[in-house]
């Protein structure tokens, strides 16, 4: 009895594998057109409209100016810090400009909004541009270094 049940089980498994591996009898041309066209992925920006060089250039300068103005507000010596901030903020803007989407450019330039993706790109750009810079020395307290 045990051999019969094992034989039936093996037969069923082999039929199951064989049937699952068979293809349709229909030719490939009669398949629905939706199967050949990939579904729209909202995270895929490959179909995004192209950002022109003029828009990128405008973004670069407006973002750098905004960055410098924001950093100078917190600066104790704006006259001394401005040249360094100009250079650092322009580096950040150029780095962000490389991966700028049309949607981010539109929000920043026309609606004056900083989107979440721009903030993420800013963090990455700031890390890239400032990681090897020597930071200004802090105050020396009580002779400790």
C-alpha positions in Angstrom: 0.0 0.0 0.0 2.9 2.4 0.8 4.4 1.8 -2.6 1.1 2.6 -4.4 0.6 5.8 -2.5 4.3 6.8 -3.3 3.8 6.0 -7.0 0.5 8.1 -7.1 2.2 11.0 -5.3 5.2 10.9 -7.7 2.8 10.7 -10.7 0.8 13.7 -9.5 3.9 15.7 -8.8 5.4 15.0 -12.2 2.1 15.9 -14.0 1.9 19.0 -12.0 5.4 20.1 -13.0 4.7 19.1 -16.6 1.4 21.0 -16.8 2.8 24.1 -15.2 5.7 24.2 -17.6 3.5 24.1 -20.7 2.9 27.3 -22.6 -0.4 28.6 -24.2 -1.4 27.3 -27.5 -2.3 30.8 -28.5 0.3 32.7 -30.6 2.2 35.5 -29.0 0.4 38.1 -31.3 -3.0 37.5 -29.6 -1.7 38.3 -26.2 -3.1 41.6 -24.8 -1.1 44.7 -25.6 -1.0 45.7 -21.9 1.2 42.7 -21.2 3.9 44.1 -23.6 3.7 47.6 -22.2 5.3 48.0 -18.7 3.1 49.4 -16.0 3.7 53.1 -15.0 5.9 53.2 -12.0 5.6 56.5 -10.1 9.2 56.2 -8.8 10.6 55.8 -12.3 11.8 59.2 -13.5 13.2 57.9 -16.8 10.1 59.2 -18.6 10.3 62.5 -16.9 10.5 65.5 -19.1 14.0 66.6 -19.8 15.5 69.6 -17.9 17.1 72.0 -20.3 20.5 73.5 -19.7 19.0 76.9 -19.2 16.8 75.7 -16.4 19.7 73.8 -14.8 21.8 77.0 -14.9 19.1 79.1 -13.4 18.6 76.5 -10.7 22.3 76.4 -10.0 22.6 80.1 -9.4 19.3 80.6 -7.5 20.0 77.7 -5.2 23.6 78.8 -4.6 22.4 82.4 -3.8 19.7 81.0 -1.4 22.3 78.8 0.3 24.7 81.6 0.8 22.0 83.9 2.2 20.8 81.2 4.6 24.3 80.5 5.8 25.3 84.2 6.2 22.3 84.7 8.5 24.0 82.4 11.1 27.5 83.7 10.5 29.3 85.7 13.1 31.7 87.2 10.4 29.7 87.5 7.1 32.4 89.4 5.3 35.0 86.8 6.0 32.7 83.8 5.4 31.1 85.0 2.2 33.9 83.9 -0.2 34.1 80.4 1.4 30.3 80.1 1.4 30.1 81.2 -2.3 32.4 78.4 -3.3 30.8 75.7 -1.1 27.3 76.6 -2.1 28.1 76.6 -5.8 29.7 73.1 -5.4 26.5 71.9 -3.7 24.3 73.4 -6.4 26.4 71.9 -9.2 26.3 68.5 -7.6 22.5 68.7 -7.2 22.1 70.0 -10.7 23.5 66.7 -12.1 20.5 64.7 -10.9 17.8 67.4 -11.1 14.4 66.3 -12.2 11.9 68.6 -14.0 9.5 68.3 -11.1 12.1 69.5 -8.6 13.2 72.3 -10.8 9.6 73.5 -11.3 8.9 73.4 -7.6 12.1 75.3 -6.7 12.1 77.9 -9.5 8.4 78.6 -9.9 6.8 77.8 -6.6 9.8 78.5 -4.4 9.4 75.2 -2.6 12.1 72.8 -1.4 10.8 69.3 -2.0 11.7 66.3 0.1 13.9 64.9 -2.8 15.7 68.2 -3.0 16.5 68.0 0.7 17.9 64.5 0.3 19.9 65.6 -2.7 21.2 68.6 -0.7 22.3 66.4 2.2 24.2 64.1 -0.3 25.7 67.1 -2.1 26.8 68.8 1.2 28.5 65.6 2.3 30.2 65.3 -1.0 31.4 68.9 -1.2 32.3 69.4 2.5 33.6 66.1 3.7 37.3 66.8 2.9 37.2 70.4 3.9 39.0 71.5 7.1 36.5 72.9 9.4 37.2 76.2 11.2 38.8 75.7 14.6 36.6 76.2 17.6 37.5 78.3 20.5 40.2 77.0 22.8 38.9 76.9 26.4 41.2 76.8 29.4 44.3 75.9 27.3 42.8 72.5 26.1 43.1 71.6 22.5 
